[in-house]
Amino acid sequence: MKKTYIILSLTLLTLLVVNCKPAAEDRFKMHENAKRISDSIGRVIDAAMAEVAIQPQVKADTTSKAK
């Protein structure tokens, strides 16, 4: 009887794990969406960083020696 319960529980767990996985097409769509969102976030961050970037206005004189 104990053996039967073990086999039944293993079978149910296996079916749950197999049935809960998304189909290959769904996974492909999820990866495409994740890449699109990641690229979009990257572009927003790059634009924000470029907007606040401080351009140097005075060049440092590196040819003179400090005394």
C-alpha positions as CSV (number, residue, x, y, z in Angstrom):
1,M,0.0,0.0,0.0
2,K,2.8,2.4,0.9
3,K,4.5,1.6,-2.5
4,T,1.2,2.5,-4.3
5,Y,1.0,5.9,-2.6
6,I,4.6,6.6,-3.4
7,I,4.1,5.8,-7.1
8,L,0.9,7.8,-7.2
9,S,2.5,10.8,-5.6
10,L,5.5,10.7,-7.9
11,T,3.2,10.4,-10.9
12,L,1.1,13.4,-9.8
13,L,4.2,15.5,-9.1
14,T,5.7,14.6,-12.5
15,L,2.4,15.5,-14.3
16,L,2.3,18.8,-12.4
17,V,5.8,19.8,-13.4
18,V,5.4,18.8,-17.0
19,N,2.0,20.5,-17.4
20,C,3.1,23.7,-15.7
21,K,5.9,24.5,-18.1
22,P,5.0,27.1,-20.8
23,A,5.0,25.8,-24.4
24,A,8.0,26.4,-26.6
25,E,6.2,29.2,-28.5
26,D,5.2,30.9,-25.3
27,R,8.8,30.8,-24.0
28,F,10.0,32.2,-27.3
29,K,7.5,35.1,-27.1
30,M,8.4,35.7,-23.5
31,H,12.1,35.9,-24.4
32,E,11.4,38.3,-27.3
33,N,9.3,40.5,-25.0
34,A,12.0,40.5,-22.3
35,K,14.7,41.5,-24.9
36,R,12.5,44.3,-26.3
37,I,11.8,45.7,-22.8
38,S,15.5,45.4,-21.8
39,D,16.5,47.3,-24.9
40,S,13.9,49.9,-24.3
41,I,15.1,50.4,-20.7
42,G,18.7,50.6,-21.9
43,R,17.8,53.3,-24.5
44,V,16.0,55.3,-21.8
45,I,19.0,55.1,-19.4
46,D,21.4,56.1,-22.2
47,A,19.2,59.1,-23.1
48,A,19.0,60.2,-19.5
49,M,22.8,59.8,-19.0
50,A,23.5,61.8,-22.2
51,E,21.1,64.5,-21.1
52,V,22.8,65.1,-17.8
53,A,26.4,64.6,-19.0
54,I,28.6,67.6,-18.2
55,Q,30.9,68.6,-21.0
56,P,34.3,69.9,-20.0
57,Q,34.6,73.6,-20.9
58,V,38.2,74.2,-19.9
59,K,41.1,72.0,-21.0
60,A,43.7,71.2,-18.4
61,D,47.3,72.4,-19.2
62,T,49.3,69.2,-19.0
63,T,52.4,70.6,-20.7
64,S,53.6,72.8,-17.8
65,K,55.5,71.5,-14.9
66,A,54.3,72.2,-11.3
67,K,56.9,74.1,-9.2
